[in-house]
């Protein structure tokens, strides 16, 4: 089957008709908390409530639906350790076709079990390779050997069209409510979501500013558009796993550079703060990529004031085991948690002196590691301090420096942090 390489709003409307009886038309609701916080009208498109808890189902289902009968009979394949795999599995079970899903050996059991749950007997899971690139290589070799159809998570025009149906639902809602969206914020990983949404909005709501949101440690699309060629990032922060892509697709690059009005990169720690805020204030469990669009509002506070804004909450597959890491990254970003290596005199009362002279009345020690060595006058201590107010940080630096002028600040040293904390 020869794939199209151009996308129009009409293609997305065709996809919408094919998907409407299978894919959930997710809520688009005004969020009172965010609207009050940013002094504008913020609407959330809740793809975290999709059947597989992410927008990926739309693209996976439509791409497979567009295969010929013979291609579907031969089966499909994909390489994914996340939401795309679940979308493929769900579709395989719905259409009763075989799907071979390749996942890295390091994939958490929770994700593997979700794929099994959605796909049942129609899914064959192959765990291979330590990295996604290794996994993808094996998947492509297997696909060619057995004549399967490989379903790309973003660089496939039908995948993009399916994901673009989100914008069709948004525009229909806006027309029913007689409103105009001034801004649309959407996450970018490989670029499928922003390409589909941007294409539809530019043809049906052209005054809407389409803002692509990427993790600071994986801003591959913004860098590619700036260079006017696809840039491959060699070192990325994979924390926002649903959007941490080192190389975007050719199709998505060609489309995005024409339909995305601006890009914003959000610090991974800021994303963590947003996740916790959404959970505590709105009872929304967003995965890191799903919270990207809401995090971007902090960077547009002046522009969006008094405007109608829509944020696509792209997914809600957040592993509960990551919550401690999420809280830690949030505290680091907010300048509330700090780690030092400090030399302590090896004598009684040294710790009491540190507590009295360095810590404020509301500060808390969260980590303390010290091994006394009888042959030395001083000993190195790894100490973690959590502040009550980030405005106390300058005073903390001053106090630590007076206690030990040769202290080492671990927060700013990624290698030391990963080794010691």
C-alpha positions as CSV (number, residue, x, y, z in Angstrom):
1,X,0.0,0.0,0.0
2,X,1.4,3.4,-1.0
3,X,1.0,6.0,1.6
4,X,0.0,9.6,0.9
5,X,2.5,12.2,1.9
6,X,0.2,15.3,2.1
7,X,-2.4,15.9,4.7
8,X,-5.6,18.1,4.6
9,X,-8.5,18.8,6.9
10,X,-10.6,16.7,4.7
11,X,-8.4,13.7,5.4
12,X,-8.9,14.3,9.1
13,X,-12.6,14.5,8.7
14,X,-12.5,11.2,6.8
15,X,-10.6,9.7,9.8
16,X,-13.1,11.1,12.2
17,X,-16.0,9.3,10.4
18,X,-14.0,6.0,10.6
19,X,-13.2,6.5,14.3
20,X,-16.3,8.0,15.8
21,X,-17.9,4.6,16.6
22,X,-14.8,3.1,18.1
23,X,-12.7,5.9,19.7
24,X,-14.1,7.8,22.6
25,X,-15.0,11.5,22.0
26,X,-13.2,12.7,25.0
27,X,-14.5,15.7,27.1
28,X,-13.5,19.2,26.4
29,X,-14.3,21.2,29.5
30,X,-13.5,24.6,31.0
31,X,-11.2,24.2,34.0
32,X,-12.1,26.6,36.7
33,X,-8.8,26.3,38.7
34,X,-6.5,27.0,35.7
35,X,-8.9,29.7,34.4
36,X,-8.7,31.6,37.7
37,X,-4.9,31.0,38.0
38,X,-4.1,32.4,34.6
39,X,-7.0,35.0,34.3
40,X,-8.3,33.5,31.1
41,X,-10.6,30.7,29.9
42,X,-8.7,27.4,30.0
43,X,-10.3,24.4,28.4
44,X,-8.8,20.9,28.8
45,X,-9.1,18.2,26.1
46,X,-9.1,15.1,28.2
47,X,-7.3,12.5,26.1
48,X,-6.2,10.9,29.4
49,X,-9.8,9.6,29.5
50,X,-9.4,7.8,26.1
51,X,-10.0,4.0,26.2
52,X,-6.3,3.4,26.4
53,X,-5.7,6.6,28.4
54,X,-3.9,8.3,25.6
55,X,-4.5,9.9,22.2
56,X,-2.3,7.3,20.5
57,X,-5.4,5.0,20.0
58,X,-6.7,7.4,17.3
59,X,-3.6,7.2,15.1
60,X,-3.1,3.5,15.6
61,X,-6.7,2.5,14.8
62,X,-7.0,4.7,11.7
63,X,-3.6,3.6,10.3
64,X,-4.5,0.0,10.6
65,X,-8.1,0.6,9.4
66,X,-6.6,2.1,6.2
67,X,-4.7,-1.1,5.3
68,X,-6.0,-3.4,2.6
69,X,-7.8,-6.6,3.7
70,X,-4.8,-8.6,2.6
71,X,-2.4,-6.4,4.7
72,X,-4.6,-6.7,7.8
73,X,-4.8,-10.5,7.3
74,X,-1.0,-10.7,7.2
75,X,-0.8,-8.8,10.5
76,X,0.8,-5.6,11.8
77,X,3.8,-4.8,13.9
78,X,5.2,-1.9,15.9
79,X,8.0,-0.9,18.3
80,X,6.9,0.9,21.4
81,X,7.2,0.7,25.2
82,X,4.3,3.0,25.8
83,X,1.0,4.4,24.6
84,X,1.4,3.5,20.9
85,X,1.8,-0.2,21.9
86,X,-1.5,0.0,23.8
87,X,-3.3,1.6,20.9
88,X,-2.0,-1.1,18.5
89,X,-3.1,-3.8,21.0
90,X,-6.6,-2.4,21.5
91,X,-7.0,-2.1,17.7
92,X,-5.8,-5.6,17.0
93,X,-8.4,-7.0,19.4
94,X,-11.2,-4.9,18.0
95,X,-10.4,-5.8,14.4
96,X,-9.3,-9.4,15.3
97,X,-6.0,-9.2,13.6
98,X,-2.5,-10.3,14.7
99,X,-0.2,-7.7,16.1
100,X,3.5,-8.3,17.0
101,X,4.6,-5.6,19.4
102,X,8.3,-5.2,20.1
103,X,9.3,-3.7,23.5
104,X,12.8,-3.2,25.0
105,X,13.8,-5.8,27.7
106,X,13.9,-2.9,30.2
107,X,10.1,-2.1,29.8
108,X,8.4,-2.1,33.2
109,X,6.0,-5.0,33.8
110,X,3.1,-2.6,34.3
111,X,3.3,-1.5,30.6
112,X,3.7,-5.0,29.4
113,X,0.6,-6.1,31.3
114,X,-1.4,-3.2,29.9
115,X,-0.6,-4.3,26.4
116,X,-1.6,-7.8,27.2
117,X,-4.8,-6.6,28.7
118,X,-5.9,-4.5,25.7
119,X,-4.7,-7.0,23.1
120,X,-5.4,-10.4,24.6
121,X,-4.9,-13.4,22.3
122,X,-4.3,-11.2,19.3
123,X,-1.1,-9.7,20.5
124,X,2.4,-11.3,20.5
125,X,4.9,-9.4,22.6
126,X,8.6,-9.6,21.8
127,X,11.0,-8.2,24.5
128,X,14.3,-7.6,22.8
129,X,17.1,-5.0,23.0
130,X,18.3,-2.9,25.9
131,X,17.4,0.4,24.2
132,X,14.5,1.5,22.0
133,X,16.8,1.8,19.0
134,X,17.9,-1.8,19.3
135,X,14.3,-2.8,19.7
136,X,13.2,-0.9,16.6
137,X,16.0,-2.5,14.5
138,X,14.8,-6.0,15.4
139,X,11.1,-5.0,14.8
140,X,11.9,-3.7,11.3
141,X,13.9,-6.9,10.5
142,X,11.1,-9.1,11.7
143,X,8.4,-7.0,9.9
144,X,10.2,-7.4,6.5
145,X,11.0,-11.1,7.1
146,X,7.3,-12.1,7.8
147,X,5.6,-9.5,5.5
148,X,3.8,-7.5,8.2
149,X,2.7,-3.9,8.0
150,X,4.8,-1.7,10.4
151,X,2.6,1.0,12.1
152,X,4.8,4.0,12.8
153,X,3.8,5.9,16.0
154,X,4.0,9.3,14.2
155,X,5.7,9.3,10.8
156,X,2.7,7.9,8.9
157,X,0.1,10.2,7.2
158,X,-2.8,8.0,8.4
159,X,-1.5,8.0,12.0
160,X,-1.3,11.8,11.8
161,X,-4.8,12.1,10.4
162,X,-6.2,9.9,13.2
163,X,-4.5,12.0,15.8
164,X,-5.8,15.1,14.1
165,X,-9.4,14.1,14.9
166,X,-8.8,15.7,18.3
167,X,-8.9,19.1,16.6
168,X,-12.1,18.2,14.7
169,X,-13.8,17.5,18.1
170,X,-12.4,20.8,19.5
171,X,-13.7,22.9,16.5
172,X,-17.1,21.2,16.7
173,X,-17.3,22.1,20.4
174,X,-16.2,25.7,19.8
175,X,-18.9,26.1,17.1
176,X,-21.6,24.7,19.3
177,X,-20.6,27.0,22.2
178,X,-20.0,30.0,19.8
179,X,-16.5,30.6,21.0
180,X,-13.1,31.0,19.3
181,X,-9.9,29.4,20.7
182,X,-7.1,31.9,20.7
183,X,-4.4,29.4,21.7
184,X,-4.0,25.6,21.5
185,X,-1.1,24.0,23.4
186,X,-0.1,20.4,22.5
187,X,2.8,18.2,23.3
188,X,5.4,17.2,20.7
189,X,7.3,14.0,20.8
190,X,7.7,12.7,17.2
191,X,5.3,15.3,16.0
192,X,2.2,13.3,15.0
193,X,-0.3,15.0,17.4
194,X,0.8,18.6,16.6
195,X,0.9,17.9,12.9
196,X,-2.7,16.6,12.8
197,X,-4.1,19.2,15.2
198,X,-2.3,22.0,13.6
199,X,-3.4,21.1,10.1
200,X,-7.0,21.0,11.0
201,X,-7.0,24.2,13.0
202,X,-5.2,26.1,10.3
203,X,-8.0,25.3,7.9
204,X,-10.9,25.6,10.2
205,X,-9.9,28.1,12.9
206,X,-7.0,29.9,11.3
207,X,-6.6,32.6,14.0
208,X,-5.8,30.0,16.6
209,X,-2.1,30.1,17.7
210,X,-0.8,26.6,17.7
211,X,1.9,26.2,20.3
212,X,4.1,23.0,20.4
213,X,5.4,22.0,23.8
214,X,8.5,19.9,24.2
215,X,10.5,18.7,27.2
216,X,13.6,20.9,27.7
217,X,15.8,17.8,27.5
218,X,14.4,16.7,24.1
219,X,13.4,19.7,22.0
220,X,14.0,17.9,18.7
221,X,11.2,19.5,16.7
222,X,12.0,23.1,17.7
223,X,15.7,22.6,16.9
224,X,14.9,21.0,13.6
225,X,12.6,23.8,12.5
226,X,15.1,26.4,13.6
227,X,17.8,24.6,11.5
228,X,15.4,24.0,8.6
229,X,16.4,20.3,8.6
230,X,15.9,17.3,10.9
231,X,18.3,17.5,13.8
232,X,19.1,14.3,15.6
233,X,19.7,14.8,19.4
234,X,22.4,12.5,20.7
235,X,21.8,13.1,24.4
236,X,18.2,13.5,25.7
237,X,16.5,13.4,29.0
238,X,14.0,10.5,28.8
239,X,12.0,11.5,31.9
240,X,9.0,12.7,29.8
241,X,9.0,9.4,28.1
242,X,5.9,10.0,25.9
243,X,7.6,13.0,24.3
244,X,11.3,12.4,24.6
245,X,12.3,11.7,21.0
246,X,15.8,12.3,19.6
247,X,14.7,12.5,16.0
248,X,11.3,13.6,14.7
249,X,9.7,12.2,11.5
250,X,10.2,13.5,8.0
251,X,6.4,13.9,7.5
252,X,5.8,15.5,10.9
253,X,8.7,17.9,10.3
254,X,7.4,19.0,6.9
255,X,4.0,19.6,8.3
256,X,4.9,21.1,11.7
257,X,7.1,23.8,10.3
258,X,4.1,25.1,8.4
259,X,1.3,24.8,11.0
260,X,3.0,25.4,14.4
261,X,3.2,29.1,15.3
262,X,5.7,28.8,18.1
263,X,7.5,26.3,20.3
264,X,8.2,26.2,24.0
265,X,10.5,23.9,26.0
266,X,9.5,23.1,29.5
267,X,11.9,22.0,32.2
268,X,11.2,18.4,33.4
269,X,11.1,19.6,37.0
270,X,8.4,22.1,36.0
271,X,6.4,19.3,34.4
272,X,6.6,17.4,37.7
273,X,5.2,20.4,39.6
274,X,2.4,20.5,37.1
275,X,1.6,16.8,37.6
276,X,1.4,17.3,41.3
277,X,-0.7,20.4,41.0
278,X,-3.1,18.8,38.6
279,X,-3.5,15.8,40.9
280,X,-4.0,17.9,44.1
281,X,-6.2,20.7,42.6
282,X,-8.1,19.0,39.8
283,X,-7.9,15.2,40.6
284,X,-6.4,14.6,37.2
285,X,-3.7,11.9,36.9
286,X,-1.6,13.1,34.0
287,X,1.6,11.4,32.7
288,X,4.6,13.7,32.1
289,X,3.8,14.1,28.4
290,X,0.2,14.7,29.2
291,X,1.1,17.6,31.6
292,X,3.4,19.4,29.1
293,X,0.6,21.5,27.6
294,X,-0.6,22.7,31.0
295,X,3.0,23.4,32.1
296,X,3.4,25.7,29.0
297,X,0.8,28.1,30.4
298,X,3.4,29.4,32.9
299,X,5.4,30.6,29.9
300,X,2.5,32.5,28.3
301,X,0.9,34.2,31.3
302,X,0.8,37.6,29.6
303,X,-0.2,36.5,26.2
304,X,-3.2,34.3,27.3
305,X,-4.7,36.8,29.8
306,X,-8.4,37.2,28.9
307,X,-8.2,34.7,26.0
308,X,-9.8,31.3,25.2
309,X,-7.1,28.6,25.6
310,X,-7.2,24.8,25.0
311,X,-4.6,22.4,26.4
312,X,-4.6,18.8,25.1
313,X,-3.9,16.5,28.1
314,X,-2.5,13.8,25.8
315,X,-2.3,10.9,28.3
316,X,-2.7,9.6,31.8
317,X,-0.6,6.4,31.9
318,X,1.4,7.5,34.9
319,X,3.2,4.7,36.8
320,X,2.5,5.1,40.5
321,X,6.0,3.9,41.2
322,X,7.3,7.2,39.7
323,X,5.6,9.5,42.1
324,X,8.6,9.7,44.5
325,X,10.8,10.7,41.6
326,X,8.2,13.2,40.4
327,X,8.0,14.8,43.8
328,X,11.8,15.0,44.1
329,X,12.2,16.6,40.6
330,X,9.5,19.1,41.5
331,X,11.2,20.1,44.7
332,X,14.5,20.5,42.9
333,X,12.9,22.7,40.3
334,X,11.1,24.8,42.8
335,X,14.4,25.4,44.7
336,X,13.0,23.7,47.7
337,X,15.4,20.8,48.1
338,X,19.2,21.0,48.1
339,X,22.0,18.5,48.5
340,X,25.5,19.3,49.7
341,X,28.8,17.6,50.5
342,X,30.1,19.3,53.6
343,X,33.2,18.6,55.7
344,X,32.3,18.1,59.4
345,X,34.8,18.3,62.2
346,X,35.1,14.8,63.8
347,X,34.2,15.9,67.3
348,X,31.1,15.7,69.5
349,X,28.6,18.5,68.9
350,X,29.5,19.1,65.2
351,X,26.1,18.1,64.0
352,X,24.3,20.2,66.7
353,X,26.5,23.1,65.6
354,X,25.5,22.6,61.9
355,X,21.8,22.5,62.8
356,X,21.9,25.6,64.9
357,X,24.1,27.7,62.6
358,X,23.1,26.6,59.1
359,X,19.4,25.6,59.2
360,X,16.5,28.0,59.5
361,X,13.7,27.3,62.0
362,X,11.5,25.7,59.3
363,X,14.2,23.8,57.4
364,X,14.3,20.0,57.4
365,X,17.2,17.5,56.9
366,X,16.0,14.8,54.5
367,X,19.2,13.0,53.9
368,X,22.3,12.5,56.1
369,X,25.2,10.1,55.2
370,X,28.4,10.1,57.3
371,X,31.1,7.6,58.0
372,X,33.5,8.5,60.8
373,X,37.1,7.8,60.0
374,X,39.4,7.7,63.1
375,X,42.5,8.8,61.2
376,X,41.2,12.2,60.0
377,X,40.2,15.4,61.6
378,X,37.2,16.0,59.4
379,X,34.7,13.8,57.6
380,X,32.6,14.3,54.4
381,X,28.8,14.4,54.9
382,X,26.2,14.1,52.2
383,X,23.3,16.2,53.5
384,X,19.9,17.0,51.9
385,X,18.0,20.0,53.1
386,X,14.4,20.9,52.3
387,X,13.3,24.5,52.7
388,X,10.0,25.8,53.8
389,X,10.4,28.9,51.5
390,X,12.6,29.0,48.4
391,X,13.4,32.7,49.3
392,X,15.6,31.3,52.1
393,X,18.0,29.8,49.6
394,X,20.5,32.7,49.6
395,X,20.8,32.5,53.4
396,X,21.2,28.8,53.2
397,X,24.2,29.2,50.8
398,X,25.7,31.8,53.1
399,X,25.3,29.6,56.2
400,X,26.8,26.5,54.5
401,X,29.7,28.5,53.1
402,X,30.5,29.9,56.6
403,X,30.4,26.3,58.0
404,X,32.6,24.9,55.2
405,X,34.0,27.2,52.5
406,X,34.9,24.1,50.4
407,X,31.5,22.6,50.3
408,X,30.2,21.0,47.1
409,X,26.7,21.8,45.8
410,X,25.4,18.5,44.4
411,X,22.2,19.9,42.7
412,X,24.3,21.4,39.9
413,X,26.4,18.3,39.2
414,X,24.3,15.7,37.4
415,X,26.9,13.0,37.6
416,X,27.3,13.5,41.4
417,X,23.6,13.7,41.9
418,X,22.9,10.5,40.0
419,X,25.7,8.7,41.9
420,X,25.0,9.9,45.4
421,X,21.3,10.7,45.6
